[in-house]
Amino acid sequence: MPFGMGFGELVLILVIVVVVFGATKLPQLGDGLGKAIKNFKRAVNSQNEIDVSPGSKDKKSELGDEAEASSKSSK
């Protein structure tokens, strides 16, 4: 068993979780935990999405510049 816990300890932890959060919240907690783990793994395994090299622009600033230019030309 994980962390040297037996079956009895795992059941006790499950009972405490059900009492604290309620049976109706457990699916939401599981879903949120699963999404958090998935996002963490994706962030750890992905390459850096932001280019911080000198003289380069990231996508957000490029999009902001284009939107700003179009709003100025429409005035």
HELIX and SHEET records of a PDB file:
HELIX    1   1 PRO A    2  GLY A    4  5                                   3    
HELIX    2   2 PHE A    7  PHE A   21  1                                  15    
HELIX    3   3 LEU A   26  ASN A   45  1                                  20    
HELIX    4   4 LYS A   59  SER A   74  1                                  16    
END                                                                             
